[in-house]
Amino acid sequence: MAEQTAPRDNGALNEDIAALREDLERLTRTVGGMAEDRAHLAYDSARSTWHRAQDSSKRMAETTVHQIETRPFASLMAAFAVGLLLGVVFDRRS
């Protein structure tokens, strides 16, 4: 009697292993697809942030150039003051 149930148990076990293998393959594909979607979202977000930062820096540079052109003496004095302040702060003779 034990010999008759062994082949049946082996067959059922093989079927269960095959089903488990299929489930794991589906799970792997699903997780891979989710990871790929998240990677695309992260890339798009980083690219958008980069473009915004690039546009912002261009606007700031244009504004600075405009301020220097409209007030050259004040810009020169401000640059001198900043240089003097940095010289005092980083003076190593102390």
C-alpha positions as CSV (number, residue, x, y, z in Angstrom):
1,M,0.0,0.0,0.0
2,A,2.8,2.3,0.8
3,E,4.4,1.7,-2.6
4,Q,1.2,2.8,-4.4
5,T,0.9,6.1,-2.6
6,A,4.6,7.0,-3.2
7,P,4.3,7.5,-7.0
8,R,1.1,9.5,-6.4
9,D,2.9,11.6,-3.8
10,N,5.8,12.1,-6.1
11,G,3.5,13.2,-8.9
12,A,1.7,15.6,-6.6
13,L,5.0,16.9,-5.3
14,N,6.3,17.5,-8.9
15,E,3.1,19.3,-9.8
16,D,3.4,21.5,-6.7
17,I,7.0,22.3,-7.5
18,A,6.1,23.2,-11.1
19,A,3.3,25.5,-9.8
20,L,5.7,27.0,-7.3
21,R,8.2,27.6,-10.1
22,E,5.6,29.3,-12.2
23,D,4.5,31.5,-9.3
24,L,8.1,32.5,-8.7
25,E,8.6,33.4,-12.3
26,R,5.5,35.6,-12.3
27,L,6.6,37.2,-9.1
28,T,10.0,37.9,-10.5
29,R,8.5,39.5,-13.6
30,T,6.1,41.6,-11.5
31,V,8.8,42.9,-9.2
32,G,11.1,43.6,-12.1
33,G,8.4,45.6,-13.8
34,M,7.7,47.6,-10.7
35,A,11.4,48.3,-10.2
36,E,11.7,49.4,-13.8
37,D,8.7,51.7,-13.4
38,R,10.2,53.3,-10.3
39,A,13.5,53.7,-12.0
40,H,11.8,55.6,-14.9
41,L,10.0,57.8,-12.4
42,A,13.2,58.6,-10.5
43,Y,15.0,59.4,-13.7
44,D,12.2,61.7,-14.9
45,S,12.1,63.4,-11.5
46,A,15.9,63.9,-11.5
47,R,15.8,65.2,-15.1
48,S,13.1,67.7,-14.2
49,T,14.9,68.9,-11.2
50,W,18.1,69.3,-13.2
51,H,16.3,71.4,-15.8
52,R,14.7,73.6,-13.2
53,A,18.0,74.2,-11.5
54,Q,19.6,74.9,-14.8
55,D,16.9,77.4,-15.7
56,S,17.2,79.0,-12.3
57,S,20.9,79.4,-12.5
58,K,20.7,81.0,-15.9
59,R,18.1,83.5,-14.6
60,M,20.3,84.3,-11.7
61,A,23.3,84.8,-13.9
62,E,21.3,87.1,-16.2
63,T,20.1,89.1,-13.3
64,T,23.6,89.5,-11.9
65,V,24.9,90.6,-15.3
66,H,22.1,93.1,-15.6
67,Q,22.7,94.5,-12.1
68,I,26.4,94.9,-12.9
69,E,25.7,96.6,-16.2
70,T,23.1,99.0,-14.6
71,R,25.2,99.8,-11.5
72,P,28.9,99.2,-12.3
73,F,30.3,101.3,-9.4
74,A,28.0,99.8,-6.8
75,S,28.9,96.3,-8.1
76,L,32.6,97.1,-8.0
77,M,32.3,98.4,-4.4
78,A,30.3,95.3,-3.4
79,A,32.9,93.0,-4.9
80,F,35.7,94.9,-3.1
81,A,33.8,94.6,0.2
82,V,33.2,90.9,-0.2
83,G,36.9,90.4,-1.0
84,L,38.0,92.4,2.0
85,L,35.7,90.5,4.3
86,L,36.9,87.2,3.0
87,G,40.5,88.4,3.4
88,V,39.9,89.2,7.0
89,V,38.0,86.0,7.7
90,F,40.7,83.8,6.1
91,D,43.7,85.7,7.4
92,R,46.1,83.1,8.7
93,R,48.5,85.5,10.5
94,S,46.4,85.4,13.7
